Amino acid sequence: MADKAKTRKEKEMGLTGFIVKPMYITMKQFIKAIVNRPQTVLYPWEKLVLPDVYRGRPGLVFDKCIGCGICMRICPTRCIDLVEVDDLKVVVGEPAKKVKRPRVNVGRCMMCGYCAEYCPTDAMIVTPDYELATYTREEAIYDPYKLQHAWKPGYEVHINEVLPSELSKGVEPRRHTENKDLPVLEDKKCISCSRCAKDCPVDAVKMVEVGVNEKGRPIKRPVFDAEKCVSCETCVEVCPKDALTMKEVE
């Protein structure tokens, strides 16, 4: 009768598995470290040179941001939210204007760079900062002012896109597609509240009078400027009657 095949656990038991093999591996690595330079560096006195495409913590170019909220909606870890802060552009003698800007919890951030990829104005960037240790969780929350970082070429992340209908035609991916997702109105649900026009960050929505109701009040409907629209979906989010939906480009 053939001998029973030994399992891996059984093979590793005994003098060879517990003593000889570990000592052999240790001596092998010891000799390599003597002959060749060690792979480690004396951090923090020595630091590795970061590659050009390194994605550290997110940064913000405050003046470029339009407060559209795309970064907040695209974030896979939901570590970004929009907060209202004073604008840095202040007119002498006038109170500072309130604007919405992103706030990032870097303690939850996975450094994927999606916020920079999808930002329509390149206001969100990736920075080379990776030393983010803090003593409290509150210190890991970067408000729009703390999130700011000096801009340098290469800090933006440009996404190249191609439309589904162009895949079979061999069209090369490009940074900005000629067509994009646009909001579509369901006329019966619209109540002419103008929320979409008021909250649009790029003024791509205009309310146009299309008639009057039985009480003689004007009926208004939103008209969208495809050139200005950045497909941020803010109008869809704020619509109280769900009259707007995004039509995905084909």
C-alpha positions in Angstrom: 0.0 0.0 0.0 1.4 3.4 -1.0 2.5 5.7 1.8 0.1 8.5 2.6 1.1 11.8 1.1 2.3 14.3 3.8 0.5 17.6 4.2 2.3 20.9 4.2 1.9 21.2 7.9 3.4 17.8 8.5 6.4 18.6 6.2 7.1 21.8 8.2 7.2 20.0 11.5 10.4 18.8 13.1 14.0 20.1 13.3 14.2 21.2 9.7 11.0 23.2 9.7 11.5 24.9 13.1 15.2 25.6 13.2 17.3 24.9 10.1 15.0 26.6 7.5 14.5 29.8 9.5 18.2 30.1 10.3 19.1 29.5 6.6 16.7 32.3 5.5 18.1 34.7 8.2 21.7 34.1 7.3 20.9 34.5 3.6 19.3 37.9 4.2 22.2 38.9 6.5 24.8 38.2 3.9 22.8 40.1 1.3 22.6 43.1 3.6 26.4 43.1 4.1 27.2 42.9 0.4 24.5 45.2 -0.9 23.0 48.4 0.4 20.0 47.9 2.6 16.6 48.7 1.0 15.5 50.8 3.9 16.1 54.5 4.5 16.7 56.3 7.8 13.4 58.0 7.9 12.7 60.9 8.7 16.3 62.0 8.1 16.3 60.3 4.7 13.3 60.3 2.4 12.6 58.6 -0.9 12.1 60.7 -4.0 8.4 60.7 -5.0 7.4 59.9 -8.5 5.8 62.6 -10.7 2.4 60.8 -10.6 2.4 60.4 -6.8 -1.1 61.1 -5.3 -0.9 62.4 -1.8 -3.5 64.2 0.2 -6.0 66.3 -1.8 -5.4 70.1 -2.2 -7.5 73.0 -3.2 -7.0 76.0 -5.4 -9.5 78.2 -3.6 -10.1 80.8 -6.4 -10.7 78.1 -9.1 -13.4 76.3 -7.1 -17.0 76.9 -8.1 -18.6 74.9 -5.3 -20.3 72.5 -7.7 -20.0 69.5 -5.3 -18.8 67.0 -8.0 -15.9 66.0 -5.7 -18.2 65.3 -2.8 -20.5 63.1 -4.9 -17.7 61.2 -6.7 -15.7 60.4 -3.5 -15.8 56.7 -2.9 -15.2 57.0 0.9 -17.5 60.0 1.4 -14.8 61.9 3.1 -15.6 65.2 1.3 -18.5 67.6 2.1 -19.2 71.2 1.2 -19.1 73.9 3.9 -19.9 77.6 3.7 -17.0 79.9 4.3 -16.0 83.5 3.6 -14.6 84.1 0.2 -11.0 85.2 -0.1 -11.9 87.9 -2.5 -13.0 90.7 -0.3 -14.1 94.2 -1.5 -13.0 97.0 0.8 -15.9 98.3 2.8 -18.1 95.3 2.1 -18.7 92.1 4.1 -17.1 88.9 2.8 -19.2 86.9 0.5 -20.2 83.4 1.6 -19.2 80.6 -0.7 -19.3 76.8 -0.6 -16.0 75.0 -0.7 -14.9 71.4 0.0 -13.8 70.1 3.4 -11.9 66.8 3.5 -11.4 64.3 6.3 -7.9 63.0 5.3 -8.2 60.4 8.0 -10.8 58.6 5.8 -9.3 59.7 2.4 -7.9 56.8 0.3 -5.8 59.2 -1.9 -7.4 57.9 -5.1 -7.4 61.3 -6.8 -11.0 61.0 -8.1 -11.9 64.5 -6.8 -9.1 66.0 -8.9 -10.0 63.8 -11.9 -13.6 64.9 -12.1 -13.2 68.6 -11.0 -14.3 70.6 -14.0 -12.1 73.6 -13.1 -9.0 71.8 -11.9 -9.6 73.4 -8.5 -9.0 70.0 -6.7 -5.4 68.8 -7.0 -3.3 66.0 -5.7 -0.3 67.0 -3.6 2.9 65.3 -2.5 2.0 65.6 1.2 1.9 62.2 2.9 3.0 63.0 6.5 -0.5 63.4 7.9 -0.2 62.0 11.4 -2.2 63.8 14.1 -2.9 63.5 17.8 -6.7 63.9 17.4 -9.2 63.0 14.8 -10.4 66.6 14.6 -6.9 67.7 13.3 -7.3 65.3 10.4 -10.3 67.3 9.1 -9.0 69.9 6.6 -11.3 72.8 6.2 -11.2 74.8 2.8 -8.5 77.1 4.2 -6.3 74.3 5.5 -6.9 72.3 2.4 -5.3 74.9 0.2 -1.9 74.0 -1.4 0.4 75.9 -3.7 -0.2 74.9 -7.4 2.5 73.4 -9.5 2.4 71.8 -13.0 1.4 68.1 -12.7 -0.7 68.5 -9.6 -3.9 68.2 -11.7 -5.2 64.8 -12.7 -6.8 64.9 -16.2 -9.2 62.1 -17.1 -9.4 61.0 -20.7 -12.8 59.9 -21.9 -14.5 58.3 -24.9 -18.2 58.0 -25.5 -19.7 54.4 -25.5 -21.0 55.1 -29.1 -17.4 55.8 -30.2 -15.8 52.7 -28.9 -16.5 50.6 -32.0 -15.3 53.5 -34.2 -11.8 53.6 -32.7 -12.0 57.2 -31.5 -9.1 58.1 -29.3 -9.9 59.1 -25.7 -9.8 62.9 -25.1 -9.9 65.1 -22.0 -13.2 66.7 -22.7 -15.9 65.0 -24.7 -18.0 67.1 -27.0 -21.2 65.8 -25.4 -21.9 65.4 -21.7 -24.7 64.4 -19.3 -27.4 67.1 -19.2 -30.4 67.6 -17.0 -33.8 66.7 -18.4 -37.1 68.3 -17.2 -40.4 66.4 -16.6 -42.7 69.3 -17.2 -45.7 68.0 -15.2 -43.7 67.8 -12.0 -42.1 71.3 -12.2 -43.6 73.9 -9.8 -41.6 76.9 -11.1 -39.7 77.3 -7.8 -36.5 78.4 -9.5 -34.3 76.4 -7.0 -32.3 74.9 -9.9 -31.5 78.4 -11.3 -30.6 79.8 -7.8 -28.3 76.9 -6.8 -26.5 76.4 -10.2 -22.8 77.2 -9.5 -22.1 78.2 -13.2 -25.4 80.1 -14.0 -26.3 77.5 -16.6 -30.0 77.6 -15.8 -32.4 80.4 -16.7 -36.1 80.5 -15.9 -38.2 81.3 -18.9 -41.9 82.3 -18.8 -44.0 79.8 -20.9 -47.5 81.0 -20.0 -49.8 81.8 -17.1 -51.9 79.5 -14.8 -55.6 79.7 -13.9 -54.8 82.4 -11.3 -53.0 84.6 -13.8 -49.6 83.9 -12.3 -46.7 83.3 -14.7 -45.5 79.7 -15.4 -41.8 79.4 -15.6 -39.6 76.5 -16.8 -35.8 76.1 -16.6 -33.7 76.2 -19.8 -30.3 74.8 -19.6 -27.2 76.2 -21.3 -25.2 73.1 -22.5 -22.0 75.2 -23.0 -21.9 76.4 -19.4 -23.2 73.2 -17.7 -20.6 71.1 -16.0 -22.9 68.1 -15.2 -22.6 68.6 -11.5 -26.2 67.4 -10.8 -26.8 70.3 -8.3 -30.1 71.1 -9.9 -31.2 67.5 -9.6 -30.3 67.4 -5.9 -32.1 70.6 -5.0 -35.3 70.0 -7.0 -38.1 69.6 -4.4 -40.4 67.6 -6.8 -37.8 65.4 -8.5 -38.7 67.0 -11.8 -35.1 66.9 -13.1 -33.1 63.8 -14.0 -29.7 63.5 -15.7 -29.7 62.1 -19.3 -26.6 60.1 -19.7 -24.6 60.7 -22.9 -24.5 57.8 -25.2 
